[in-house]
Amino acid sequence: EPEVTQTPSHQVTQMGQEVILRCVPISNHLYFYWYRQILGQKVEFLVSFYNNEISEKSEIFDDQFSVERPDGSNFTLKIRSTKLEDSAMYFCASSEYGLAGQETQYFGPGTRLLVL
Amino acid sequence: GDSVTQMEGPVTLSEEAFLTINCTYTATGYPSLFWYVQYPGEGLQLLLKATKADDKGSNKGFEATYRKETTSFHLEKGSVQVSDSAVYFCALLGGGSQGNLIFGKGTKLSVKP
């Protein structure tokens, strides 16, 4: 069964450093998403991406964040200058369709980011 | 704005007990509703979904019915197993949304043998 994969599974970084989290969505999916879950809190939407551009982003997704689909398979989330409060589990998700509002999103296993 | 409220955990049950995890929502339009499950050390997996009022989603013995009149989508299972121990998340996809899921806080379920 096709699945979303994410690398690395864990990342430890120093405050102020740049990190890139990588995701490989399901191959025939067209819509891609990043969510995060701070320990003990809700899973929160960050950004959605379609046709090589951002469809929607939350208030969390400020100028420190960027997303990219550098090739036909990878989808990345970059945090330019990490802060302590960026420590969280980051989930990538993909769906075959998106704007219909009905389509199921399939999640990867997550990357646990720890900023020291 | 749209929101999801689910019962606080943790919930501890004995094997073969009946499970209910309550979930209510607030949304404009006609959202789709989902239950996701997160097993220890793993990511979020779709458990079941319902896309319109009175739909029942079911999978692996779990069921949830989309109740528009009570804005609820409670998760039930008749007989839980130790392997059902996980965190369960209720989520909605708003009818007018570009596609972002809105999650509840999650309910941790522990099933004892």
HADDOCK unambig.tbl for C-alpha pairs under 7 A between the chains (distance, minus, plus):
assign (segid A and resid 41 and name CA) (segid B and resid 105 and name CA) 6.21 0.50 0.50
assign (segid A and resid 42 and name CA) (segid B and resid 103 and name CA) 6.45 0.50 0.50
assign (segid A and resid 42 and name CA) (segid B and resid 104 and name CA) 6.25 0.50 0.50
assign (segid A and resid 42 and name CA) (segid B and resid 105 and name CA) 4.55 0.50 0.50
assign (segid A and resid 43 and name CA) (segid B and resid 103 and name CA) 5.93 0.50 0.50
assign (segid A and resid 45 and name CA) (segid B and resid 100 and name CA) 6.18 0.50 0.50
assign (segid A and resid 45 and name CA) (segid B and resid 101 and name CA) 6.81 0.50 0.50
assign (segid A and resid 56 and name CA) (segid B and resid 98 and name CA) 6.64 0.50 0.50
assign (segid A and resid 98 and name CA) (segid B and resid 98 and name CA) 6.88 0.50 0.50
assign (segid A and resid 98 and name CA) (segid B and resid 99 and name CA) 5.59 0.50 0.50
assign (segid A and resid 99 and name CA) (segid B and resid 98 and name CA) 5.41 0.50 0.50
assign (segid A and resid 99 and name CA) (segid B and resid 99 and name CA) 6.17 0.50 0.50
assign (segid A and resid 101 and name CA) (segid B and resid 93 and name CA) 6.51 0.50 0.50
assign (segid A and resid 101 and name CA) (segid B and resid 94 and name CA) 6.83 0.50 0.50
assign (segid A and resid 101 and name CA) (segid B and resid 95 and name CA) 5.84 0.50 0.50
assign (segid A and resid 101 and name CA) (segid B and resid 97 and name CA) 6.35 0.50 0.50
assign (segid A and resid 101 and name CA) (segid B and resid 98 and name CA) 6.84 0.50 0.50
assign (segid A and resid 101 and name CA) (segid B and resid 99 and name CA) 5.79 0.50 0.50
assign (segid A and resid 102 and name CA) (segid B and resid 32 and name CA) 6.16 0.50 0.50
assign (segid A and resid 102 and name CA) (segid B and resid 51 and name CA) 6.67 0.50 0.50
assign (segid A and resid 107 and name CA) (segid B and resid 43 and name CA) 6.74 0.50 0.50
assign (segid A and resid 107 and name CA) (segid B and resid 44 and name CA) 5.68 0.50 0.50
assign (segid A and resid 107 and name CA) (segid B and resid 45 and name CA) 6.56 0.50 0.50
assign (segid A and resid 108 and name CA) (segid B and resid 43 and name CA) 5.84 0.50 0.50
assign (segid A and resid 109 and name CA) (segid B and resid 42 and name CA) 5.42 0.50 0.50
assign (segid A and resid 109 and name CA) (segid B and resid 43 and name CA) 3.63 0.50 0.50
assign (segid A and resid 109 and name CA) (segid B and resid 44 and name CA) 6.73 0.50 0.50
assign (segid A and resid 110 and name CA) (segid B and resid 43 and name CA) 5.78 0.50 0.50
